[in-house]
Amino acid sequence: MSAVNWGEVLYATRRDRGANAAERLLEVGAQLPIEIEPADKEAAKVAAEFKAQFQLPYVDCFAASAAKRHKATVVTADSDFAALERHLPILFLQGLRG
């Protein structure tokens, strides 16, 4: 997971559920088998290519960048990723987005 996306998850948790929930997410997240990768030049380059081609929100482009570079599947509840279905494997989670 890109550090940019991890930051977005923390922000959204804090915004929607408060600071305590965000702190709890940090604790639980540390126990999960998720690697947080830095937003380095290569990640930003590939994200910029996705942004230019698909006009997705820039933070979403970092998720797409990580998936492309690691030959991984994007797991999301965000329908914006439908534009990428022909370019990346996408697993859409249902019922998680308001």
Protein Blocks (a to p, Z undefined) as FASTA:
>chain_A
ZZklmmmmmmmmmmmnojklmmmmmmmmmmpccdcddddfklmmmmmmmmmmnopafklm
mmmmmmmmnopacddfbfklmmmmmmbccdddehkaZZ
